[in-house]
Amino acid sequence: MAKALSALACEQSELSLVFTDNEQIAVLNDRYLGRRGPTNVIAFPMLEETFPEIRRGMLGDIVISLERAQEEALELGLTLEERVDQLLVHGLLHLLGHDHETTPAAARKMQKAEVQLLAIMEEE
């Protein structure tokens, strides 16, 4: 994750990472996004214009359902670690303002950024 933050010029930034299960992430998904059922990752950005009292460099929170990540890893033929890395990058990009649900172009841009960051994270 440090490599991804560095590549994004966010090496001095902080984020909170929470691992949970399907039951708990479903509660968050319903409460904050109005969506029923579990999801794999939810990001709660703390953009400075939204929360000016938050000290500079606090990106926000990423919540990952390890239960859902394991299910998806099996479906995709990945290890749990590989799938969690993908979800971490996805959540990080959301914290930085990317949104794949707005337009097809935004989705392509975010997917490209995900691929680039994952490649950086895999470098020795």
A tleap script that builds the chain and sets N, CA, C and O, in Angstrom:
source leaprc.protein.ff14SB
mol = sequence {
  NMET ALA LYS ALA LEU SER ALA LEU ALA CYS
  GLU GLN SER GLU LEU SER LEU VAL PHE THR
  ASP ASN GLU GLN ILE ALA VAL LEU ASN ASP
  ARG TYR LEU GLY ARG ARG GLY PRO THR ASN
  VAL ILE ALA PHE PRO MET LEU GLU GLU THR
  PHE PRO GLU ILE ARG ARG GLY MET LEU GLY
  ASP ILE VAL ILE SER LEU GLU ARG ALA GLN
  GLU GLU ALA LEU GLU LEU GLY LEU THR LEU
  GLU GLU ARG VAL ASP GLN LEU LEU VAL HIE
  GLY LEU LEU HIE LEU LEU GLY HIE ASP HIE
  GLU THR THR PRO ALA ALA ALA ARG LYS MET
  GLN LYS ALA GLU VAL GLN LEU LEU ALA ILE
  MET GLU GLU CGLU
}
set mol.1.N position { 0.825 -1.189 0.000 }
set mol.1.CA position { 0.000 0.000 0.000 }
set mol.1.C position { 0.866 1.249 0.000 }
set mol.1.O position { 0.489 2.266 -0.582 }
set mol.2.N position { 2.024 1.182 0.648 }
set mol.2.CA position { 2.922 2.336 0.701 }
set mol.2.C position { 3.364 2.742 -0.700 }
set mol.2.O position { 3.484 3.931 -0.996 }
set mol.3.N position { 3.608 1.752 -1.563 }
set mol.3.CA position { 4.008 2.061 -2.941 }
set mol.3.C position { 2.894 2.780 -3.690 }
set mol.3.O position { 3.156 3.713 -4.449 }
set mol.4.N position { 1.663 2.354 -3.484 }
set mol.4.CA position { 0.528 3.001 -4.151 }
set mol.4.C position { 0.378 4.435 -3.664 }
set mol.4.O position { 0.167 5.344 -4.466 }
set mol.5.N position { 0.486 4.644 -2.364 }
set mol.5.CA position { 0.385 6.002 -1.820 }
set mol.5.C position { 1.501 6.886 -2.354 }
set mol.5.O position { 1.273 8.052 -2.678 }
set mol.6.N position { 2.700 6.337 -2.447 }
set mol.6.CA position { 3.830 7.097 -2.975 }
set mol.6.C position { 3.609 7.460 -4.439 }
set mol.6.O position { 3.882 8.590 -4.846 }
set mol.7.N position { 3.120 6.515 -5.228 }
set mol.7.CA position { 2.864 6.768 -6.653 }
set mol.7.C position { 1.821 7.856 -6.853 }
set mol.7.O position { 1.822 8.540 -7.877 }
set mol.8.N position { 0.942 8.017 -5.890 }
set mol.8.CA position { -0.110 9.034 -5.960 }
set mol.8.C position { 0.286 10.327 -5.245 }
set mol.8.O position { -0.540 11.220 -5.055 }
set mol.9.N position { 1.562 10.415 -4.850 }
set mol.9.CA position { 2.079 11.573 -4.111 }
set mol.9.C position { 1.307 11.779 -2.806 }
set mol.9.O position { 1.053 12.910 -2.390 }
set mol.10.N position { 0.946 10.680 -2.181 }
set mol.10.CA position { 0.197 10.726 -0.918 }
set mol.10.C position { 0.960 10.023 0.200 }
set mol.10.O position { 0.351 9.553 1.162 }
set mol.11.N position { 2.284 9.945 0.084 }
set mol.11.CA position { 3.040 9.176 1.065 }
set mol.11.C position { 2.960 9.732 2.478 }
set mol.11.O position { 3.207 9.006 3.441 }
set mol.12.N position { 2.621 11.000 2.616 }
set mol.12.CA position { 2.471 11.593 3.943 }
set mol.12.C position { 1.018 11.561 4.430 }
set mol.12.O position { 0.703 12.084 5.498 }
set mol.13.N position { 0.154 10.953 3.650 }
set mol.13.CA position { -1.270 10.899 3.993 }
set mol.13.C position { -1.576 9.702 4.881 }
set mol.13.O position { -0.797 8.753 4.972 }
set mol.14.N position { -2.718 9.772 5.523 }
set mol.14.CA position { -3.175 8.682 6.381 }
set mol.14.C position { -4.548 8.210 5.929 }
set mol.14.O position { -5.332 8.960 5.347 }
set mol.15.N position { -4.808 6.943 6.219 }
set mol.15.CA position { -6.142 6.400 6.001 }
set mol.15.C position { -6.400 5.352 7.055 }
set mol.15.O position { -5.476 4.803 7.655 }
set mol.16.N position { -7.656 5.087 7.268 }
set mol.16.CA position { -8.068 4.052 8.210 }
set mol.16.C position { -8.535 2.856 7.397 }
set mol.16.O position { -9.253 3.008 6.409 }
set mol.17.N position { -8.125 1.667 7.818 }
set mol.17.CA position { -8.500 0.445 7.127 }
set mol.17.C position { -9.184 -0.480 8.124 }
set mol.17.O position { -8.632 -0.805 9.175 }
set mol.18.N position { -10.402 -0.899 7.772 }
set mol.18.CA position { -11.185 -1.778 8.642 }
set mol.18.C position { -11.550 -3.034 7.864 }
set mol.18.O position { -12.081 -2.956 6.756 }
set mol.19.N position { -11.261 -4.190 8.451 }
set mol.19.CA position { -11.684 -5.463 7.875 }
set mol.19.C position { -12.872 -5.963 8.681 }
set mol.19.O position { -12.860 -5.936 9.912 }
set mol.20.N position { -13.901 -6.423 7.969 }
set mol.20.CA position { -15.118 -6.860 8.638 }
set mol.20.C position { -15.688 -8.072 7.910 }
set mol.20.O position { -15.005 -8.687 7.092 }
set mol.21.N position { -16.930 -8.410 8.207 }
set mol.21.CA position { -17.599 -9.536 7.555 }
set mol.21.C position { -18.792 -9.028 6.746 }
set mol.21.O position { -19.085 -7.832 6.737 }
set mol.22.N position { -19.469 -9.943 6.075 }
set mol.22.CA position { -20.603 -9.564 5.224 }
set mol.22.C position { -21.736 -8.915 6.010 }
set mol.22.O position { -22.366 -7.970 5.535 }
set mol.23.N position { -21.990 -9.418 7.199 }
set mol.23.CA position { -23.092 -8.876 7.997 }
set mol.23.C position { -22.861 -7.398 8.329 }
set mol.23.O position { -23.761 -6.572 8.170 }
set mol.24.N position { -21.677 -7.079 8.780 }
set mol.24.CA position { -21.396 -5.702 9.183 }
set mol.24.C position { -21.298 -4.755 7.995 }
set mol.24.O position { -21.758 -3.616 8.074 }
set mol.25.N position { -20.702 -5.213 6.890 }
set mol.25.CA position { -20.593 -4.314 5.739 }
set mol.25.C position { -21.964 -4.093 5.108 }
set mol.25.O position { -22.210 -3.044 4.514 }
set mol.26.N position { -22.864 -5.079 5.232 }
set mol.26.CA position { -24.233 -4.899 4.731 }
set mol.26.C position { -24.942 -3.790 5.500 }
set mol.26.O position { -25.704 -3.017 4.921 }
set mol.27.N position { -24.691 -3.713 6.801 }
set mol.27.CA position { -25.275 -2.641 7.616 }
set mol.27.C position { -24.762 -1.283 7.128 }
set mol.27.O position { -25.546 -0.350 6.954 }
set mol.28.N position { -23.459 -1.173 6.908 }
set mol.28.CA position { -22.874 0.081 6.416 }
set mol.28.C position { -23.388 0.419 5.019 }
set mol.28.O position { -23.695 1.574 4.722 }
set mol.29.N position { -23.478 -0.593 4.172 }
set mol.29.CA position { -23.939 -0.398 2.802 }
set mol.29.C position { -25.358 0.167 2.784 }
set mol.29.O position { -25.665 1.071 2.006 }
set mol.30.N position { -26.209 -0.366 3.637 }
set mol.30.CA position { -27.591 0.106 3.723 }
set mol.30.C position { -27.655 1.504 4.332 }
set mol.30.O position { -28.329 2.389 3.802 }
set mol.31.N position { -26.959 1.696 5.435 }
set mol.31.CA position { -27.033 2.956 6.170 }
set mol.31.C position { -26.454 4.131 5.373 }
set mol.31.O position { -27.054 5.205 5.337 }
set mol.32.N position { -25.311 3.938 4.743 }
set mol.32.CA position { -24.623 5.067 4.116 }
set mol.32.C position { -24.806 5.163 2.607 }
set mol.32.O position { -24.692 6.249 2.040 }
set mol.33.N position { -25.086 4.042 1.951 }
set mol.33.CA position { -25.244 4.071 0.494 }
set mol.33.C position { -26.656 3.726 0.044 }
set mol.33.O position { -26.978 3.840 -1.139 }
set mol.34.N position { -27.504 3.303 0.986 }
set mol.34.CA position { -28.876 2.971 0.638 }
set mol.34.C position { -28.998 1.730 -0.221 }
set mol.34.O position { -29.958 1.579 -0.977 }
set mol.35.N position { -28.020 0.839 -0.102 }
set mol.35.CA position { -28.012 -0.396 -0.892 }
set mol.35.C position { -28.142 -1.586 0.046 }
set mol.35.O position { -27.529 -1.625 1.114 }
set mol.36.N position { -28.941 -2.546 -0.366 }
set mol.36.CA position { -29.174 -3.722 0.469 }
set mol.36.C position { -28.122 -4.788 0.200 }
set mol.36.O position { -27.671 -4.971 -0.931 }
set mol.37.N position { -27.747 -5.477 1.251 }
set mol.37.CA position { -26.839 -6.607 1.132 }
set mol.37.C position { -25.377 -6.222 1.255 }
set mol.37.O position { -25.023 -5.043 1.279 }
set mol.38.N position { -24.533 -7.249 1.333 }
set mol.38.CA position { -23.102 -6.999 1.486 }
set mol.38.C position { -22.459 -6.546 0.180 }
set mol.38.O position { -22.950 -6.844 -0.909 }
set mol.39.N position { -21.380 -5.838 0.308 }
set mol.39.CA position { -20.541 -5.449 -0.817 }
set mol.39.C position { -19.112 -5.785 -0.430 }
set mol.39.O position { -18.861 -6.205 0.699 }
set mol.40.N position { -18.179 -5.610 -1.340 }
set mol.40.CA position { -16.802 -5.977 -1.040 }
set mol.40.C position { -16.023 -4.869 -0.335 }
set mol.40.O position { -15.246 -5.141 0.580 }
set mol.41.N position { -16.229 -3.618 -0.757 }
set mol.41.CA position { -15.473 -2.506 -0.184 }
set mol.41.C position { -16.335 -1.248 -0.182 }
set mol.41.O position { -17.114 -1.011 -1.105 }
set mol.42.N position { -16.185 -0.457 0.860 }
set mol.42.CA position { -16.824 0.857 0.942 }
set mol.42.C position { -15.752 1.842 1.373 }
set mol.42.O position { -14.972 1.569 2.285 }
set mol.43.N position { -15.721 2.985 0.711 }
set mol.43.CA position { -14.770 4.039 1.059 }
set mol.43.C position { -15.531 5.256 1.572 }
set mol.43.O position { -16.553 5.656 1.014 }
set mol.44.N position { -15.014 5.825 2.632 }
set mol.44.CA position { -15.586 7.032 3.223 }
set mol.44.C position { -14.532 8.137 3.156 }
set mol.44.O position { -13.714 8.271 4.067 }
set mol.45.N position { -14.549 8.932 2.077 }
set mol.45.CA position { -13.518 9.969 1.937 }
set mol.45.C position { -13.703 11.111 2.925 }
set mol.45.O position { -14.822 11.465 3.297 }
set mol.46.N position { -12.593 11.668 3.329 }
set mol.46.CA position { -12.599 12.854 4.190 }
set mol.46.C position { -11.952 13.994 3.418 }
set mol.46.O position { -10.909 14.517 3.812 }
set mol.47.N position { -12.580 14.366 2.324 }
set mol.47.CA position { -12.051 15.443 1.501 }
set mol.47.C position { -12.027 16.724 2.311 }
set mol.47.O position { -12.959 17.017 3.059 }
set mol.48.N position { -10.961 17.480 2.156 }
set mol.48.CA position { -10.772 18.650 3.008 }
set mol.48.C position { -11.851 19.702 2.841 }
set mol.48.O position { -12.183 20.393 3.804 }
set mol.49.N position { -12.409 19.844 1.646 }
set mol.49.CA position { -13.477 20.832 1.499 }
set mol.49.C position { -14.756 20.390 2.211 }
set mol.49.O position { -15.591 21.218 2.576 }
set mol.50.N position { -14.899 19.087 2.403 }
set mol.50.CA position { -16.060 18.573 3.114 }
set mol.50.C position { -15.857 18.639 4.626 }
set mol.50.O position { -16.776 18.969 5.376 }
set mol.51.N position { -14.658 18.326 5.052 }
set mol.51.CA position { -14.321 18.311 6.479 }
set mol.51.C position { -13.078 19.166 6.725 }
set mol.51.O position { -12.008 18.616 6.987 }
set mol.52.N position { -13.189 20.485 6.648 }
set mol.52.CA position { -12.003 21.328 6.784 }
set mol.52.C position { -11.325 21.220 8.144 }
set mol.52.O position { -10.145 21.544 8.275 }
set mol.53.N position { -12.060 20.766 9.158 }
set mol.53.CA position { -11.448 20.647 10.482 }
set mol.53.C position { -10.521 19.432 10.586 }
set mol.53.O position { -9.722 19.336 11.517 }
set mol.54.N position { -10.629 18.505 9.625 }
set mol.54.CA position { -9.745 17.336 9.614 }
set mol.54.C position { -8.373 17.796 9.136 }
set mol.54.O position { -8.258 18.527 8.152 }
set mol.55.N position { -7.354 17.366 9.833 }
set mol.55.CA position { -6.023 17.829 9.454 }
set mol.55.C position { -5.647 17.345 8.061 }
set mol.55.O position { -6.071 16.280 7.612 }
set mol.56.N position { -4.858 18.142 7.408 }
set mol.56.CA position { -4.428 17.865 6.037 }
set mol.56.C position { -3.782 16.480 5.967 }
set mol.56.O position { -2.994 16.105 6.836 }
set mol.57.N position { -4.118 15.746 4.946 }
set mol.57.CA position { -3.503 14.445 4.740 }
set mol.57.C position { -4.334 13.263 5.193 }
set mol.57.O position { -3.951 12.120 4.941 }
set mol.58.N position { -5.448 13.494 5.848 }
set mol.58.CA position { -6.314 12.389 6.241 }
set mol.58.C position { -7.224 12.077 5.061 }
set mol.58.O position { -8.107 12.866 4.725 }
set mol.59.N position { -7.006 10.915 4.426 }
set mol.59.CA position { -7.758 10.562 3.220 }
set mol.59.C position { -9.158 10.047 3.531 }
set mol.59.O position { -10.108 10.368 2.817 }
set mol.60.N position { -9.294 9.255 4.584 }
set mol.60.CA position { -10.596 8.702 4.927 }
set mol.60.C position { -10.490 7.264 5.384 }
set mol.60.O position { -9.436 6.814 5.831 }
set mol.61.N position { -11.597 6.550 5.266 }
set mol.61.CA position { -11.692 5.173 5.751 }
set mol.61.C position { -12.025 4.225 4.601 }
set mol.61.O position { -12.823 4.543 3.720 }
set mol.62.N position { -11.395 3.059 4.635 }
set mol.62.CA position { -11.714 1.980 3.702 }
set mol.62.C position { -12.175 0.794 4.540 }
set mol.62.O position { -11.474 0.360 5.454 }
set mol.63.N position { -13.353 0.277 4.224 }
set mol.63.CA position { -13.903 -0.884 4.930 }
set mol.63.C position { -14.015 -2.021 3.920 }
set mol.63.O position { -14.635 -1.872 2.867 }
set mol.64.N position { -13.411 -3.154 4.250 }
set mol.64.CA position { -13.410 -4.317 3.354 }
set mol.64.C position { -14.025 -5.510 4.073 }
set mol.64.O position { -13.669 -5.812 5.212 }
set mol.65.N position { -14.946 -6.183 3.402 }
set mol.65.CA position { -15.479 -7.438 3.916 }
set mol.65.C position { -14.531 -8.557 3.492 }
set mol.65.O position { -14.450 -8.898 2.312 }
set mol.66.N position { -13.816 -9.124 4.462 }
set mol.66.CA position { -12.925 -10.242 4.139 }
set mol.66.C position { -13.713 -11.466 3.692 }
set mol.66.O position { -13.235 -12.265 2.886 }
set mol.67.N position { -14.909 -11.602 4.216 }
set mol.67.CA position { -15.773 -12.714 3.816 }
set mol.67.C position { -16.111 -12.601 2.326 }
set mol.67.O position { -15.993 -13.571 1.578 }
set mol.68.N position { -16.528 -11.420 1.913 }
set mol.68.CA position { -16.865 -11.189 0.502 }
set mol.68.C position { -15.613 -11.283 -0.367 }
set mol.68.O position { -15.659 -11.842 -1.463 }
set mol.69.N position { -14.497 -10.740 0.116 }
set mol.69.CA position { -13.240 -10.800 -0.636 }
set mol.69.C position { -12.827 -12.252 -0.882 }
set mol.69.O position { -12.359 -12.590 -1.969 }
set mol.70.N position { -12.999 -13.106 0.122 }
set mol.70.CA position { -12.660 -14.522 -0.040 }
set mol.70.C position { -13.570 -15.181 -1.070 }
set mol.70.O position { -13.099 -15.951 -1.907 }
set mol.71.N position { -14.860 -14.888 -1.019 }
set mol.71.CA position { -15.801 -15.428 -2.010 }
set mol.71.C position { -15.383 -15.013 -3.420 }
set mol.71.O position { -15.359 -15.837 -4.335 }
set mol.72.N position { -15.055 -13.739 -3.588 }
set mol.72.CA position { -14.672 -13.227 -4.907 }
set mol.72.C position { -13.325 -13.781 -5.354 }
set mol.72.O position { -13.131 -14.055 -6.539 }
set mol.73.N position { -12.400 -13.947 -4.424 }
set mol.73.CA position { -11.097 -14.519 -4.768 }
set mol.73.C position { -11.273 -15.919 -5.350 }
set mol.73.O position { -10.646 -16.260 -6.353 }
set mol.74.N position { -12.117 -16.719 -4.728 }
set mol.74.CA position { -12.380 -18.068 -5.236 }
set mol.74.C position { -13.002 -18.021 -6.627 }
set mol.74.O position { -12.620 -18.790 -7.509 }
set mol.75.N position { -13.964 -17.114 -6.822 }
set mol.75.CA position { -14.624 -16.974 -8.124 }
set mol.75.C position { -13.647 -16.530 -9.209 }
set mol.75.O position { -13.757 -16.955 -10.359 }
set mol.76.N position { -12.693 -15.677 -8.844 }
set mol.76.CA position { -11.763 -15.090 -9.808 }
set mol.76.C position { -10.455 -15.865 -9.945 }
set mol.76.O position { -9.615 -15.517 -10.775 }
set mol.77.N position { -10.275 -16.906 -9.145 }
set mol.77.CA position { -9.036 -17.675 -9.189 }
set mol.77.C position { -7.843 -16.915 -8.624 }
set mol.77.O position { -6.715 -17.071 -9.093 }
set mol.78.N position { -8.100 -16.097 -7.617 }
set mol.78.CA position { -7.055 -15.302 -6.976 }
set mol.78.C position { -6.844 -15.773 -5.550 }
set mol.78.O position { -7.672 -16.488 -4.987 }
set mol.79.N position { -5.726 -15.362 -4.975 }
set mol.79.CA position { -5.550 -15.566 -3.544 }
set mol.79.C position { -6.332 -14.477 -2.821 }
set mol.79.O position { -6.696 -13.463 -3.416 }
set mol.80.N position { -6.584 -14.690 -1.546 }
set mol.80.CA position { -7.259 -13.665 -0.756 }
set mol.80.C position { -6.414 -12.392 -0.736 }
set mol.80.O position { -6.954 -11.290 -0.838 }
set mol.81.N position { -5.109 -12.532 -0.607 }
set mol.81.CA position { -4.221 -11.364 -0.582 }
set mol.81.C position { -4.323 -10.556 -1.879 }
set mol.81.O position { -4.370 -9.326 -1.843 }
set mol.82.N position { -4.356 -11.243 -3.017 }
set mol.82.CA position { -4.479 -10.538 -4.300 }
set mol.82.C position { -5.799 -9.776 -4.380 }
set mol.82.O position { -5.831 -8.628 -4.825 }
set mol.83.N position { -6.876 -10.407 -3.953 }
set mol.83.CA position { -8.185 -9.744 -4.017 }
set mol.83.C position { -8.248 -8.573 -3.047 }
set mol.83.O position { -8.806 -7.527 -3.381 }
set mol.84.N position { -7.694 -8.727 -1.867 }
set mol.84.CA position { -7.679 -7.620 -0.909 }
set mol.84.C position { -6.858 -6.460 -1.460 }
set mol.84.O position { -7.250 -5.303 -1.304 }
set mol.85.N position { -5.724 -6.747 -2.104 }
set mol.85.CA position { -4.939 -5.672 -2.731 }
set mol.85.C position { -5.779 -4.915 -3.754 }
set mol.85.O position { -5.744 -3.686 -3.800 }
set mol.86.N position { -6.533 -5.644 -4.575 }
set mol.86.CA position { -7.399 -4.994 -5.565 }
set mol.86.C position { -8.425 -4.096 -4.883 }
set mol.86.O position { -8.668 -2.972 -5.324 }
set mol.87.N position { -9.014 -4.591 -3.823 }
set mol.87.CA position { -10.034 -3.815 -3.114 }
set mol.87.C position { -9.431 -2.613 -2.395 }
set mol.87.O position { -10.061 -1.558 -2.319 }
set mol.88.N position { -8.221 -2.762 -1.870 }
set mol.88.CA position { -7.530 -1.630 -1.249 }
set mol.88.C position { -7.301 -0.513 -2.260 }
set mol.88.O position { -7.567 0.656 -1.978 }
set mol.89.N position { -6.811 -0.879 -3.428 }
set mol.89.CA position { -6.559 0.112 -4.479 }
set mol.89.C position { -7.869 0.761 -4.910 }
set mol.89.O position { -7.936 1.978 -5.081 }
set mol.90.N position { -8.894 -0.041 -5.083 }
set mol.90.CA position { -10.207 0.479 -5.476 }
set mol.90.C position { -10.706 1.487 -4.440 }
set mol.90.O position { -11.154 2.579 -4.790 }
set mol.91.N position { -10.625 1.113 -3.168 }
set mol.91.CA position { -11.049 2.010 -2.101 }
set mol.91.C position { -10.210 3.270 -2.039 }
set mol.91.O position { -10.743 4.360 -1.833 }
set mol.92.N position { -8.903 3.135 -2.216 }
set mol.92.CA position { -8.009 4.292 -2.201 }
set mol.92.C position { -8.379 5.282 -3.295 }
set mol.92.O position { -8.412 6.489 -3.058 }
set mol.93.N position { -8.655 4.779 -4.481 }
set mol.93.CA position { -9.038 5.676 -5.578 }
set mol.93.C position { -10.356 6.385 -5.275 }
set mol.93.O position { -10.526 7.553 -5.626 }
set mol.94.N position { -11.275 5.696 -4.632 }
set mol.94.CA position { -12.514 6.367 -4.205 }
set mol.94.C position { -12.205 7.480 -3.204 }
set mol.94.O position { -12.799 8.556 -3.272 }
set mol.95.N position { -11.281 7.230 -2.278 }
set mol.95.CA position { -10.913 8.265 -1.310 }
set mol.95.C position { -10.350 9.500 -2.002 }
set mol.95.O position { -10.485 10.617 -1.502 }
set mol.96.N position { -9.722 9.294 -3.151 }
set mol.96.CA position { -9.104 10.394 -3.892 }
set mol.96.C position { -10.051 11.027 -4.908 }
set mol.96.O position { -9.646 11.885 -5.692 }
set mol.97.N position { -11.308 10.600 -4.888 }
set mol.97.CA position { -12.306 11.262 -5.719 }
set mol.97.C position { -12.735 10.542 -6.976 }
set mol.97.O position { -13.605 11.034 -7.694 }
set mol.98.N position { -12.150 9.389 -7.265 }
set mol.98.CA position { -12.579 8.624 -8.443 }
set mol.98.C position { -13.956 8.018 -8.178 }
set mol.98.O position { -14.271 7.630 -7.053 }
set mol.99.N position { -14.770 7.944 -9.229 }
set mol.99.CA position { -16.098 7.341 -9.102 }
set mol.99.C position { -16.443 6.628 -10.402 }
set mol.99.O position { -16.711 7.273 -11.416 }
set mol.100.N position { -16.437 5.320 -10.375 }
set mol.100.CA position { -16.695 4.507 -11.566 }
set mol.100.C position { -18.175 4.428 -11.911 }
set mol.100.O position { -18.533 3.867 -12.947 }
set mol.101.N position { -19.030 4.968 -11.080 }
set mol.101.CA position { -20.468 4.854 -11.310 }
set mol.101.C position { -21.076 6.078 -11.981 }
set mol.101.O position { -22.285 6.109 -12.209 }
set mol.102.N position { -20.275 7.080 -12.302 }
set mol.102.CA position { -20.832 8.301 -12.890 }
set mol.102.C position { -21.005 8.190 -14.399 }
set mol.102.O position { -22.082 8.466 -14.928 }
set mol.103.N position { -19.945 7.788 -15.089 }
set mol.103.CA position { -19.991 7.663 -16.550 }
set mol.103.C position { -19.109 6.496 -16.982 }
set mol.103.O position { -18.240 6.069 -16.223 }
set mol.104.N position { -19.319 5.976 -18.188 }
set mol.104.CA position { -18.421 4.936 -18.693 }
set mol.104.C position { -16.971 5.424 -18.783 }
set mol.104.O position { -16.044 4.655 -18.526 }
set mol.105.N position { -16.771 6.677 -19.141 }
set mol.105.CA position { -15.411 7.221 -19.223 }
set mol.105.C position { -14.751 7.246 -17.845 }
set mol.105.O position { -13.568 6.934 -17.714 }
set mol.106.N position { -15.515 7.616 -16.825 }
set mol.106.CA position { -14.979 7.631 -15.462 }
set mol.106.C position { -14.638 6.213 -15.008 }
set mol.106.O position { -13.643 6.001 -14.315 }
set mol.107.N position { -15.457 5.254 -15.395 }
set mol.107.CA position { -15.194 3.854 -15.045 }
set mol.107.C position { -13.909 3.371 -15.707 }
set mol.107.O position { -13.102 2.692 -15.071 }
set mol.108.N position { -13.712 3.716 -16.977 }
set mol.108.CA position { -12.484 3.326 -17.682 }
set mol.108.C position { -11.258 3.978 -17.049 }
set mol.108.O position { -10.221 3.335 -16.881 }
set mol.109.N position { -11.382 5.251 -16.702 }
set mol.109.CA position { -10.272 5.975 -16.077 }
set mol.109.C position { -9.896 5.330 -14.743 }
set mol.109.O position { -8.715 5.155 -14.443 }
set mol.110.N position { -10.895 4.983 -13.954 }
set mol.110.CA position { -10.624 4.369 -12.653 }
set mol.110.C position { -10.016 2.984 -12.826 }
set mol.110.O position { -9.083 2.621 -12.110 }
set mol.111.N position { -10.535 2.215 -13.765 }
set mol.111.CA position { -9.996 0.872 -13.998 }
set mol.111.C position { -8.537 0.944 -14.448 }
set mol.111.O position { -7.714 0.136 -14.017 }
set mol.112.N position { -8.219 1.895 -15.301 }
set mol.112.CA position { -6.837 2.074 -15.759 }
set mol.112.C position { -5.931 2.422 -14.576 }
set mol.112.O position { -4.830 1.885 -14.453 }
set mol.113.N position { -6.392 3.312 -13.717 }
set mol.113.CA position { -5.615 3.693 -12.535 }
set mol.113.C position { -5.420 2.493 -11.610 }
set mol.113.O position { -4.347 2.328 -11.029 }
set mol.114.N position { -6.441 1.661 -11.469 }
set mol.114.CA position { -6.329 0.465 -10.630 }
set mol.114.C position { -5.247 -0.467 -11.160 }
set mol.114.O position { -4.418 -0.957 -10.394 }
set mol.115.N position { -5.254 -0.713 -12.466 }
set mol.115.CA position { -4.263 -1.598 -13.084 }
set mol.115.C position { -2.856 -1.042 -12.872 }
set mol.115.O position { -1.938 -1.788 -12.532 }
set mol.116.N position { -2.686 0.260 -13.071 }
set mol.116.CA position { -1.374 0.885 -12.902 }
set mol.116.C position { -0.885 0.776 -11.456 }
set mol.116.O position { 0.274 0.439 -11.216 }
set mol.117.N position { -1.758 1.058 -10.506 }
set mol.117.CA position { -1.353 0.995 -9.098 }
set mol.117.C position { -1.050 -0.432 -8.650 }
set mol.117.O position { -0.109 -0.655 -7.888 }
set mol.118.N position { -1.826 -1.381 -9.109 }
set mol.118.CA position { -1.556 -2.775 -8.750 }
set mol.118.C position { -0.211 -3.225 -9.311 }
set mol.118.O position { 0.519 -3.965 -8.652 }
set mol.119.N position { 0.119 -2.785 -10.518 }
set mol.119.CA position { 1.421 -3.117 -11.107 }
set mol.119.C position { 2.552 -2.519 -10.275 }
set mol.119.O position { 3.575 -3.168 -10.056 }
set mol.120.N position { 2.371 -1.298 -9.817 }
set mol.120.CA position { 3.376 -0.650 -8.968 }
set mol.120.C position { 3.530 -1.406 -7.653 }
set mol.120.O position { 4.647 -1.599 -7.174 }
set mol.121.N position { 2.427 -1.828 -7.076 }
set mol.121.CA position { 2.475 -2.556 -5.803 }
set mol.121.C position { 3.175 -3.903 -5.941 }
set mol.121.O position { 3.769 -4.395 -4.981 }
set mol.122.N position { 3.109 -4.501 -7.125 }
set mol.122.CA position { 3.712 -5.816 -7.342 }
set mol.122.C position { 5.205 -5.740 -7.618 }
set mol.122.O position { 5.893 -6.759 -7.554 }
set mol.123.N position { 5.724 -4.542 -7.926 }
set mol.123.CA position { 7.147 -4.385 -8.213 }
set mol.123.C position { 7.967 -4.699 -6.973 }
set mol.123.O position { 7.570 -4.404 -5.846 }
set mol.124.N position { 9.105 -5.296 -7.212 }
set mol.124.CA position { 10.017 -5.612 -6.088 }
set mol.124.C position { 10.779 -4.411 -5.643 }
set mol.124.O position { 11.583 -4.499 -4.716 }
savepdb mol mol.pdb
quit
